[in-house]
Each structure stands twice: as C-alpha cells, then as structure tokens.
Amino acid sequence: MARQLTSPAPRAERGRREKGFALIEILCVLAIIGMLAAIILPSIPRATTRARLESYAVETAALLKADRSAALRRRVPIATLVDAEARAIRSGATGRIIRLPRDVTVDAALASRCADRRAGHSIDFFPSGMSCGGSIALQRPGVGYEVRVNWLTGGVEIVPQKAL
C-alpha cells in the first residue's frame, strides 16, 4: 500500500484564501476617514446654540452691572458703548469688549438724549445709581433675550423673548 505524502503547502494556501481584512488595511481606512474629517469639519458653519445665546445675554448683563457699580464706586459717569451694527458692546469702566457672532442679531433701543447731551450709542450710568436706560436685544431664529437697563434705578435684567 502506497502512502501519499501530504505537505504543509496546501494548508498554507488554504489560510491565505480566507476572507477578511488585515489590521494594516483597517488602519489605513481609519486614517483616510480622519484626514477627510479634519478637512471637512472646519468648513461646516456652527450656529449659536440657545445656551450660548443665553450666556451672551448673561455676559452683557454682567458687563452693564460692573459699569454701574464702577460709576457708583468712582462717583463719575460711565458709558457702556453699544455698536449694534458691529455686534460689539464695550465697557466704559474696563474697556472689555463683548463681540457677538454673525448669526446673532443685535438690536439696541437707547436714549437719544441723556443728561442734556446727545446719546444714542451708549448706556450711561451716573454716580447716583441712575442711568439713561435702554435695552439690548440678542436674537437668533427661534429664541432671543433682551437685556434691559432701568433708567431710574440703573438695574439690569434679562428677559427671554420668543423670536420668529
């Protein structure tokens, strides 16, 4: 009886024909996906969220309150400049500027005259605690906040608005 010799070669060929992916192939695909994401993601516009819009309103109110406190403490008038077109609010006491993103609409209702002088671009705070008053509305589609300054007390409040 003749015996057939079996060599390990057919077994090795059988292993090479198995279906599947090598680790190096998977790593290459993941690297390509990562590079594409790094290129594409920065170009996607990011809209201001409701929470971020609320934080802008709180930050604006804090800046106004700090200017009022500085006017009381220093006993001098302090003006907070509001540039609705440039979407910027500048503190008269510290010079700090709040810049709002392009997708946020800024609307300011300011006194045209205050303390026998022309105003219209600022909310002025006086050593007595009073102010010229005004409001700054921050809106994006679906939500908005209005930061109001009372002319008599100089108090600052944030009022949520339903924007269209």
C-alpha positions as CSV (number, residue, x, y, z in Angstrom):
1,M,0.0,0.0,0.0
2,A,1.4,3.3,-1.1
3,R,1.1,6.2,1.1
4,Q,0.6,9.7,-0.1
5,L,2.7,12.3,1.4
6,T,0.9,15.4,2.4
7,S,2.9,18.6,2.6
8,P,2.1,21.6,4.6
9,A,1.9,23.8,1.5
10,P,-1.8,23.1,0.7
11,R,-2.7,24.0,4.2
12,A,-0.8,27.4,4.0
13,E,-2.5,28.2,0.7
14,R,-5.9,27.5,2.2
15,G,-5.1,30.0,5.1
16,R,-4.2,32.7,2.6
17,R,-7.5,32.4,0.8
18,E,-9.6,33.1,3.9
19,K,-11.7,36.2,3.6
20,G,-11.2,39.2,5.9
21,F,-9.2,42.4,6.3
22,A,-5.7,42.8,7.7
23,L,-5.0,45.2,10.5
24,I,-3.0,47.4,8.3
25,E,-5.9,47.8,5.8
26,I,-8.3,48.8,8.6
27,L,-5.8,51.3,10.0
28,C,-5.3,52.9,6.5
29,V,-9.1,53.3,6.1
30,L,-9.4,54.9,9.5
31,A,-6.5,57.3,8.7
32,I,-8.2,58.4,5.5
33,I,-11.5,59.0,7.3
34,G,-9.7,61.0,9.9
35,M,-8.0,63.2,7.3
36,L,-11.3,63.8,5.5
37,A,-13.0,64.8,8.7
38,A,-10.1,67.2,9.5
39,I,-10.6,68.9,6.1
40,I,-14.4,69.0,6.1
41,L,-15.4,69.8,9.7
42,P,-13.9,73.3,9.9
43,S,-15.9,74.4,6.8
44,I,-19.2,73.5,8.4
45,P,-20.9,76.6,9.8
46,R,-21.6,76.4,13.5
47,A,-24.8,78.1,14.7
48,T,-25.1,79.7,18.0
49,T,-27.0,77.4,20.4
50,R,-29.7,78.5,22.8
51,A,-27.4,78.1,25.7
52,R,-24.6,80.1,24.1
53,L,-27.0,82.9,23.3
54,E,-28.2,82.9,26.9
55,S,-24.6,83.1,28.1
56,Y,-24.0,86.1,25.8
57,A,-27.0,87.8,27.5
58,V,-25.7,87.0,30.9
59,E,-22.2,88.3,30.0
60,T,-23.8,91.5,28.6
61,A,-25.8,92.0,31.8
62,A,-22.7,91.4,34.0
63,L,-20.7,94.0,32.0
64,L,-23.5,96.5,32.4
65,K,-23.8,95.8,36.2
66,A,-20.0,96.2,36.5
67,D,-20.1,99.6,34.8
68,R,-23.0,100.7,37.1
69,S,-21.0,99.6,40.1
70,A,-17.9,101.4,38.9
71,A,-19.9,104.6,38.4
72,L,-21.2,104.3,42.0
73,R,-17.8,103.5,43.4
74,R,-15.8,106.1,41.5
75,R,-18.5,108.7,41.6
76,V,-18.1,109.5,38.0
77,P,-20.4,108.9,35.0
78,I,-19.5,105.8,32.9
79,A,-20.8,105.0,29.5
80,T,-21.2,101.5,28.1
81,L,-20.8,101.7,24.3
82,V,-23.2,99.6,22.2
83,D,-22.4,99.2,18.5
84,A,-25.3,97.1,17.1
85,E,-24.0,97.1,13.5
86,A,-20.6,95.7,14.6
87,R,-22.3,93.5,17.2
88,A,-20.0,94.7,19.9
89,I,-20.5,96.0,23.5
90,R,-17.7,97.9,25.2
91,S,-17.3,98.5,28.9
92,G,-16.7,102.2,29.8
93,A,-15.0,101.2,33.1
94,T,-12.6,98.4,32.0
95,G,-12.6,98.6,28.2
96,R,-13.6,95.0,27.9
97,I,-15.4,94.2,24.6
98,I,-18.1,91.5,24.1
99,R,-18.1,90.5,20.4
100,L,-21.2,88.7,19.2
101,P,-21.2,86.1,16.3
102,R,-22.7,86.9,12.9
103,D,-25.7,84.7,13.3
104,V,-26.8,86.7,16.4
105,T,-29.0,89.7,15.6
106,V,-28.3,92.7,17.9
107,D,-30.9,95.4,18.3
108,A,-30.4,98.3,20.7
109,A,-33.0,100.7,21.9
110,L,-31.0,103.6,23.5
111,A,-31.9,107.0,24.7
112,S,-31.3,109.7,22.0
113,R,-30.7,112.4,24.7
114,C,-29.4,111.9,28.2
115,A,-28.3,114.4,30.9
116,D,-28.7,117.3,28.5
117,R,-26.5,115.9,25.8
118,R,-26.8,113.7,22.7
119,A,-26.6,110.0,23.3
120,G,-27.8,107.1,21.2
121,H,-24.7,104.9,21.1
122,S,-24.3,104.2,24.8
123,I,-26.0,103.4,28.1
124,D,-24.7,105.9,30.6
125,F,-24.5,105.2,34.4
126,F,-24.4,108.1,36.9
127,P,-22.8,108.3,40.4
128,S,-26.3,108.4,41.8
129,G,-27.1,104.9,40.5
130,M,-29.5,106.2,37.8
131,S,-28.8,105.7,34.1
132,C,-30.0,106.7,30.7
133,G,-31.7,103.3,30.4
134,G,-32.1,101.2,27.3
135,S,-32.3,97.7,26.1
136,I,-30.1,95.4,24.0
137,A,-31.9,92.5,22.2
138,L,-29.9,89.4,21.2
139,Q,-31.7,87.1,18.9
140,R,-31.3,84.2,16.6
141,P,-34.1,82.3,14.8
142,G,-36.4,80.7,17.4
143,V,-35.0,82.4,20.5
144,G,-33.9,85.7,21.9
145,Y,-33.0,87.6,25.1
146,E,-33.4,91.2,26.0
147,V,-31.1,92.9,28.4
148,R,-32.9,95.9,29.9
149,V,-31.5,98.7,31.9
150,N,-33.9,100.7,34.1
151,W,-33.3,104.4,33.7
152,L,-34.4,105.3,37.3
153,T,-32.6,102.6,39.3
154,G,-29.9,101.6,36.8
155,G,-30.9,98.0,37.5
156,V,-30.2,95.4,34.8
157,E,-32.4,92.4,34.0
158,I,-32.6,89.7,31.4
159,V,-35.9,88.9,29.8
160,P,-36.4,85.9,27.5
161,Q,-38.1,86.7,24.1
162,K,-39.8,84.4,21.6
163,A,-38.1,85.2,18.3
164,L,-39.5,84.2,15.0
